[in-house]
């Protein structure tokens, strides 16, 4: 990388990141690049040639002859690195943004993973080829509780060293990441979704924070459906708690993206789902994506690919009304879609998503650069139960094992 390119990269990164790490090659005119970094990040800098640049944050930098960097967070680095407030350091030759937690791809296939099974995340990753998973679900063990646990099981509470921490670390070593998901139909129906269950906004926010720090994640999924859509107090608590979470994250230079997963019709989001988004916006929540569940319409239609694309188009029009100042392109990048491989819940078995229809949705998603594509769920991605309605373990159609995942995982790109 030329020094001019490095300078340009520093300036571009500073627009969108709270911290920047730069690794400089031995031939670089270090004072130039480090000086620009200091101006962007803040700190006095001494280069190999002895040139100094001073700014306001009080960080000290010396360059190639044994560079030491101390940021406002107190992080120190040796070699040719410049590090900002987060204190993250890359290995030699790397260039990146330090922000804590996983850096998810801009476009990602992240199928839901059913946590009530005994399946191993890494085993499924190796077999399916998928590397990013939405873990379903976190909920409370009982109504009135403010404690989060996987599938609401008391012995699987969120804790360091608890369930999934080792598997998530192993998945990261494979180049993957997870997105914890809250709620889901069962929890939303029986009152154990945490915002419905817990009366304290502060405790809900701290529970969210615990998930972020325990698993070191950068995106959370809020699956709001069933009775949760009618629980106005729960909707308000959730929105307020997410706002607190995002402000907490900003103070700690963390990135926490929020996805709302909501039911949809080909005509768009129902009014109660729109109310969830409006509440979040009213509480200052930054929404990264609206993920529509393109199934269970109960409308006798048979072309699920066409219906899914109609749902995306209709949702786009609704988002344009919620965000009147945004461009159409940016709104497409706020959308995501979850398909249900095979036969959904409709008893007449006319709502069936086949791989060909998933391929049509994939083409649409690629053309419009949707934020994410998913399926419910990866354990269903096989043809082991032809004719079964919405099984938890198979699609109900004749298909190759992992056929949907092998198709859709091509969507993931940096």
C-alpha positions as CSV (number, residue, x, y, z in Angstrom):
1,X,0.0,0.0,0.0
2,X,1.3,3.4,-0.9
3,X,1.5,6.2,1.7
4,X,-1.2,8.2,-0.3
5,X,-3.4,5.1,-0.2
6,X,-2.9,4.7,3.5
7,X,-3.7,8.3,4.2
8,X,-6.9,8.0,2.1
9,X,-7.8,4.8,4.0
10,X,-7.3,6.5,7.4
11,X,-9.6,9.4,6.4
12,X,-12.3,7.1,5.0
13,X,-12.2,4.8,8.1
14,X,-12.5,7.7,10.5
15,X,-15.9,8.6,9.0
16,X,-17.5,5.3,9.9
17,X,-15.4,3.8,12.7
18,X,-14.7,4.7,16.3
19,X,-11.2,3.3,16.1
20,X,-8.5,2.6,13.5
21,X,-5.5,0.3,13.3
22,X,-2.8,0.8,10.7
23,X,0.1,-1.6,10.0
24,X,2.9,0.1,8.1
25,X,5.4,-1.6,5.8
26,X,9.1,-0.9,6.5
27,X,9.5,1.3,3.4
28,X,6.7,3.6,4.4
29,X,7.3,7.3,5.2
30,X,5.9,6.6,8.6
31,X,5.6,10.2,9.8
32,X,3.2,11.1,7.0
33,X,0.8,8.2,7.6
34,X,1.1,8.2,11.4
35,X,0.7,12.0,11.4
36,X,-2.6,11.8,9.5
37,X,-3.7,9.0,11.8
38,X,-2.9,11.1,14.8
39,X,-4.8,14.1,13.4
40,X,-7.8,11.8,12.9
41,X,-7.6,9.8,16.1
42,X,-5.8,12.3,18.4
43,X,-2.3,12.2,19.8
44,X,1.3,13.4,19.6
45,X,3.3,11.3,17.1
46,X,7.1,10.9,16.6
47,X,8.2,9.3,13.4
48,X,11.4,7.4,12.5
49,X,12.9,10.7,11.3
50,X,11.9,12.5,14.5
51,X,9.1,14.5,13.1
52,X,6.3,15.2,15.6
53,X,2.6,15.8,15.2
54,X,0.5,17.0,18.1
55,X,-3.2,16.9,18.7
56,X,-5.6,17.0,21.7
57,X,-6.1,13.4,22.9
58,X,-2.7,13.0,24.5
59,X,-1.7,9.7,22.9
60,X,2.0,9.2,22.2
61,X,3.4,7.4,19.1
62,X,6.9,6.5,18.0
63,X,7.2,4.8,14.7
64,X,9.3,2.2,12.9
65,X,12.3,2.2,15.3
66,X,10.2,0.4,18.0
67,X,6.9,2.2,17.8
68,X,4.9,2.5,21.0
69,X,1.3,3.7,20.9
70,X,-0.8,4.6,23.9
71,X,-4.4,5.6,23.2
72,X,-6.9,7.2,25.4
73,X,-8.0,3.8,26.6
74,X,-4.4,3.0,27.7
75,X,-3.5,0.4,25.1
76,X,0.1,0.1,24.1
77,X,1.5,-1.3,20.8
78,X,5.0,-2.0,19.6
79,X,6.3,-2.3,16.0
80,X,4.8,-0.2,13.2
81,X,1.3,0.1,14.5
82,X,-1.0,3.0,15.3
83,X,-3.9,2.2,17.5
84,X,-6.8,4.3,18.6
85,X,-9.2,4.3,21.6
86,X,-10.2,0.6,21.3
87,X,-6.6,-0.5,21.7
88,X,-6.9,-3.4,19.2
89,X,-3.7,-4.5,17.4
90,X,-3.4,-6.5,14.2
91,X,-0.6,-8.8,13.2
92,X,2.2,-7.6,10.9
93,X,1.0,-6.7,7.4
94,X,-2.7,-6.4,8.4
95,X,-4.9,-3.4,7.9
96,X,-8.2,-3.1,9.7
97,X,-10.7,-1.4,11.9
98,X,-10.6,-2.1,15.6
99,X,-14.0,-2.1,17.1
100,X,-14.4,-5.1,19.4
101,X,-16.4,-8.2,18.5
102,X,-17.2,-9.8,15.1
103,X,-17.0,-7.7,12.0
104,X,-19.9,-9.2,10.0
105,X,-19.8,-9.1,6.2
106,X,-21.8,-6.3,4.6
107,X,-24.0,-8.9,2.9
108,X,-24.5,-12.1,4.8
109,X,-26.3,-15.5,4.7
110,X,-27.0,-16.2,8.4
111,X,-29.5,-19.1,8.8
112,X,-31.2,-19.6,12.1
113,X,-29.7,-22.3,14.3
114,X,-32.1,-24.1,16.6
115,X,-30.6,-24.0,20.1
116,X,-33.1,-26.4,21.6
117,X,-31.3,-29.2,19.8
118,X,-28.1,-30.8,20.8
119,X,-26.4,-29.9,17.5
120,X,-22.9,-28.4,17.5
121,X,-22.6,-25.1,15.8
122,X,-19.1,-26.0,14.4
123,X,-20.3,-29.4,13.2
124,X,-23.2,-27.9,11.3
125,X,-20.8,-25.2,9.9
126,X,-18.4,-27.9,8.6
127,X,-21.1,-30.0,7.1
128,X,-23.2,-27.2,5.6
129,X,-20.6,-24.8,4.5
130,X,-22.3,-21.9,6.3
131,X,-20.2,-19.8,8.6
132,X,-22.6,-17.3,10.1
133,X,-25.6,-18.3,12.2
134,X,-28.5,-16.6,14.0
135,X,-28.8,-18.4,17.3
136,X,-32.5,-19.0,18.2
137,X,-33.5,-18.2,20.9
138,X,-32.7,-16.3,24.1
139,X,-35.6,-16.0,26.5
140,X,-36.3,-16.0,30.2
141,X,-36.9,-19.3,32.1
142,X,-40.3,-18.1,33.4
143,X,-42.6,-15.1,33.2
144,X,-41.5,-12.3,35.5
145,X,-37.8,-13.2,35.2
146,X,-35.1,-10.8,33.9
147,X,-32.6,-13.6,33.3
148,X,-31.7,-14.7,29.8
149,X,-31.1,-18.4,29.0
150,X,-30.9,-20.4,25.8
151,X,-34.3,-21.7,25.0
152,X,-35.3,-20.5,28.5
153,X,-33.4,-23.4,30.2
154,X,-32.2,-22.5,33.7
155,X,-29.0,-24.4,33.3
156,X,-28.1,-22.6,30.0
157,X,-28.1,-19.0,31.2
158,X,-25.9,-16.4,29.6
159,X,-22.5,-16.7,31.3
160,X,-18.8,-16.8,30.5
161,X,-17.9,-20.5,30.1
162,X,-21.5,-21.4,29.6
163,X,-23.3,-23.0,26.7
164,X,-22.0,-22.0,23.3
165,X,-19.0,-19.9,24.4
166,X,-16.5,-22.5,23.3
167,X,-18.4,-23.3,20.1
168,X,-18.6,-19.6,19.2
169,X,-14.9,-19.3,19.7
170,X,-14.3,-22.3,17.5
171,X,-16.6,-20.9,14.8
172,X,-14.6,-17.7,14.9
173,X,-11.4,-19.7,14.2
174,X,-13.2,-21.0,11.1
175,X,-13.9,-17.4,10.0
176,X,-17.5,-17.3,11.2
177,X,-19.6,-15.5,13.7
178,X,-23.0,-15.6,15.4
179,X,-26.0,-13.3,15.9
180,X,-27.9,-14.0,19.1
181,X,-31.7,-13.8,18.6
182,X,-34.2,-12.9,21.3
183,X,-37.8,-14.1,21.5
184,X,-39.3,-16.3,18.7
185,X,-42.8,-17.6,18.5
186,X,-42.8,-19.8,21.7
187,X,-41.3,-17.1,24.0
188,X,-43.4,-14.3,22.4
189,X,-46.6,-16.5,22.8
190,X,-46.0,-17.5,26.4
191,X,-44.6,-14.2,27.9
192,X,-41.0,-15.3,28.3
193,X,-39.5,-12.9,25.7
194,X,-37.4,-10.7,28.1
195,X,-39.1,-7.4,27.3
196,X,-42.5,-9.0,28.0
197,X,-41.3,-10.9,31.0
198,X,-39.1,-8.3,32.8
199,X,-40.7,-5.1,34.2
200,X,-37.4,-3.3,34.6
201,X,-36.0,-1.5,31.5
202,X,-32.6,-1.2,33.2
203,X,-32.4,-4.9,33.8
204,X,-33.4,-5.7,30.2
205,X,-30.7,-3.3,29.0
206,X,-28.1,-4.9,31.2
207,X,-29.2,-8.4,30.0
208,X,-28.6,-7.2,26.4
209,X,-25.2,-5.8,27.4
210,X,-24.3,-9.1,29.0
211,X,-25.0,-11.0,25.8
212,X,-22.8,-8.5,23.8
213,X,-19.9,-8.8,26.2
214,X,-20.2,-12.5,27.0
215,X,-20.2,-13.6,23.4
216,X,-18.4,-10.5,22.0
217,X,-21.0,-10.0,19.3
218,X,-21.8,-6.9,17.2
219,X,-25.4,-7.7,16.1
220,X,-28.5,-8.7,17.9
221,X,-31.8,-10.0,16.4
222,X,-35.1,-9.2,17.9
223,X,-37.7,-11.7,16.7
224,X,-41.1,-10.1,17.6
225,X,-44.2,-12.0,16.8
226,X,-47.3,-13.7,18.3
227,X,-48.6,-12.1,21.5
228,X,-45.6,-9.9,21.8
229,X,-47.0,-7.8,19.0
230,X,-49.9,-6.8,21.2
231,X,-48.0,-6.2,24.3
232,X,-47.6,-2.4,24.2
233,X,-45.7,-2.2,27.5
234,X,-43.3,-4.9,26.4
235,X,-42.8,-3.1,23.0
236,X,-42.0,0.2,24.8
237,X,-39.6,-1.5,27.3
238,X,-37.8,-3.3,24.5
239,X,-37.3,-0.1,22.6
240,X,-36.1,1.9,25.6
241,X,-33.7,-0.9,26.6
242,X,-32.2,-1.1,23.1
243,X,-31.7,2.6,23.2
244,X,-29.9,2.3,26.5
245,X,-27.8,-0.6,25.0
246,X,-26.8,1.4,22.0
247,X,-25.8,4.4,24.1
248,X,-23.8,2.1,26.4
249,X,-22.1,0.6,23.4
250,X,-21.2,4.0,21.9
251,X,-19.5,5.1,25.2
252,X,-17.4,1.9,25.0
253,X,-16.6,2.2,21.3
254,X,-18.5,-0.9,20.5
255,X,-20.7,-1.6,17.5
256,X,-24.1,-3.1,18.3
257,X,-26.4,-3.5,15.3
258,X,-30.1,-4.2,15.8
259,X,-32.2,-6.4,13.5
260,X,-35.9,-6.6,13.9
261,X,-37.3,-9.9,12.5
262,X,-41.0,-9.5,11.8
263,X,-43.9,-11.3,10.1
264,X,-44.9,-10.0,6.7
265,X,-47.5,-10.4,3.9
266,X,-46.9,-9.9,0.2
267,X,-48.6,-6.6,0.8
268,X,-46.1,-5.6,3.4
269,X,-45.7,-5.5,7.2
270,X,-48.9,-5.6,9.2
271,X,-49.8,-2.6,11.3
272,X,-48.7,-4.3,14.6
273,X,-45.3,-5.0,13.1
274,X,-44.9,-1.5,11.9
275,X,-45.8,-0.3,15.4
276,X,-42.7,-2.2,16.7
277,X,-40.5,-0.2,14.3
278,X,-42.1,3.1,15.1
279,X,-41.6,2.5,18.8
280,X,-38.0,1.8,18.3
281,X,-37.5,4.9,16.2
282,X,-39.3,7.0,18.8
283,X,-36.8,5.8,21.4
284,X,-33.8,6.7,19.3
285,X,-32.9,3.2,18.3
286,X,-30.7,2.8,15.2
287,X,-32.2,-0.1,13.2
288,X,-29.7,-1.8,11.0
289,X,-32.1,-4.2,9.3
290,X,-35.7,-5.2,9.1
291,X,-35.8,-8.9,8.4
292,X,-39.1,-10.1,7.0
293,X,-40.3,-13.7,7.5
294,X,-41.6,-14.7,4.1
295,X,-43.8,-17.6,4.9
296,X,-47.0,-18.6,6.8
297,X,-49.2,-16.2,4.8
298,X,-52.2,-18.6,4.9
299,X,-53.4,-17.2,1.6
300,X,-53.4,-20.3,-0.6
301,X,-50.7,-19.0,-2.9
302,X,-48.2,-21.4,-4.5
303,X,-45.4,-19.3,-5.9
304,X,-43.5,-18.5,-2.7
305,X,-40.6,-16.8,-4.6
306,X,-42.9,-14.3,-6.2
307,X,-44.7,-13.7,-2.9
308,X,-41.4,-13.2,-1.1
309,X,-40.2,-10.6,-3.6
310,X,-43.6,-8.8,-3.4
311,X,-43.2,-8.7,0.4
312,X,-39.7,-7.1,0.0
313,X,-41.0,-4.5,-2.4
314,X,-44.0,-3.6,-0.2
315,X,-41.7,-3.4,2.9
316,X,-39.4,-1.1,1.0
317,X,-42.3,1.3,0.4
318,X,-43.2,1.2,4.1
319,X,-39.6,1.9,5.1
320,X,-39.6,4.9,2.7
321,X,-42.4,6.4,4.7
322,X,-40.6,5.7,8.0
323,X,-37.4,7.2,6.7
324,X,-38.4,9.9,4.3
325,X,-34.9,11.4,4.0
326,X,-33.2,8.2,2.9
327,X,-32.5,7.0,-0.6
328,X,-34.1,4.0,-2.1
329,X,-30.7,2.3,-2.3
330,X,-30.0,2.8,1.4
331,X,-33.4,1.4,2.3
332,X,-32.8,-1.8,0.3
333,X,-29.7,-2.2,2.4
334,X,-31.9,-2.1,5.5
335,X,-33.9,-5.1,4.4
336,X,-33.3,-8.8,5.1
337,X,-35.4,-11.8,4.3
338,X,-35.9,-15.2,6.0
339,X,-37.3,-18.1,3.9
340,X,-38.7,-21.3,5.2
341,X,-37.3,-24.2,3.1
342,X,-40.1,-26.6,2.0
343,X,-43.6,-26.7,3.5
344,X,-44.6,-24.1,6.0
345,X,-47.4,-24.2,8.7
346,X,-50.4,-23.8,6.3
347,X,-52.3,-27.1,6.6
348,X,-53.3,-27.2,2.9
349,X,-49.6,-27.5,2.0
350,X,-49.9,-24.9,-0.8
351,X,-47.2,-22.7,0.6
352,X,-44.0,-24.5,-0.3
353,X,-40.6,-22.9,-1.0
354,X,-38.4,-24.9,-3.4
355,X,-34.8,-24.3,-4.2
356,X,-35.7,-22.7,-7.5
357,X,-37.8,-20.1,-5.7
358,X,-34.9,-19.5,-3.2
359,X,-32.7,-18.9,-6.2
360,X,-35.1,-16.2,-7.5
361,X,-35.0,-14.5,-4.1
362,X,-31.2,-14.7,-4.1
363,X,-31.1,-13.0,-7.5
364,X,-33.3,-10.2,-6.2
365,X,-31.3,-9.9,-3.0
366,X,-28.1,-9.6,-4.9
367,X,-29.5,-7.0,-7.3
368,X,-30.7,-4.8,-4.4
369,X,-27.9,-5.7,-1.9
370,X,-30.1,-6.6,1.0
371,X,-28.4,-6.6,4.3
372,X,-29.0,-10.3,5.0
373,X,-30.6,-13.5,3.8
374,X,-31.6,-16.3,6.1
375,X,-33.7,-19.5,6.4
376,X,-35.7,-21.0,9.2
377,X,-33.8,-23.0,10.1
378,X,-30.6,-24.7,9.0
379,X,-31.5,-28.0,10.8
380,X,-34.5,-28.2,8.4
381,X,-32.2,-28.0,5.3
382,X,-32.6,-31.6,4.2
383,X,-35.2,-33.8,2.5
384,X,-35.6,-36.4,5.2
385,X,-39.4,-36.1,5.7
386,X,-41.3,-35.7,2.4
387,X,-44.8,-34.3,3.0
388,X,-44.3,-33.2,6.6
389,X,-45.7,-29.8,7.6
390,X,-43.2,-27.3,9.1
391,X,-41.0,-29.9,10.8
392,X,-38.2,-28.7,13.0
393,X,-35.7,-31.2,11.5
394,X,-36.5,-31.4,7.8
395,X,-38.1,-29.4,5.0
396,X,-40.9,-31.7,3.9
397,X,-39.8,-31.7,0.3
398,X,-37.4,-33.9,-1.7
399,X,-34.1,-32.1,-1.7
400,X,-30.4,-32.6,-1.3
401,X,-29.0,-32.2,2.2
402,X,-27.9,-28.5,2.7
403,X,-29.3,-27.6,-0.8
404,X,-30.7,-24.3,0.3
405,X,-27.5,-23.4,2.3
406,X,-25.2,-24.3,-0.6
407,X,-27.2,-22.0,-2.8
408,X,-27.7,-19.1,-0.4
409,X,-24.3,-19.1,1.3
410,X,-22.9,-17.6,-1.9
411,X,-24.6,-14.4,-0.8
412,X,-22.1,-13.7,1.9
413,X,-19.5,-11.1,0.8
414,X,-17.3,-8.6,2.6
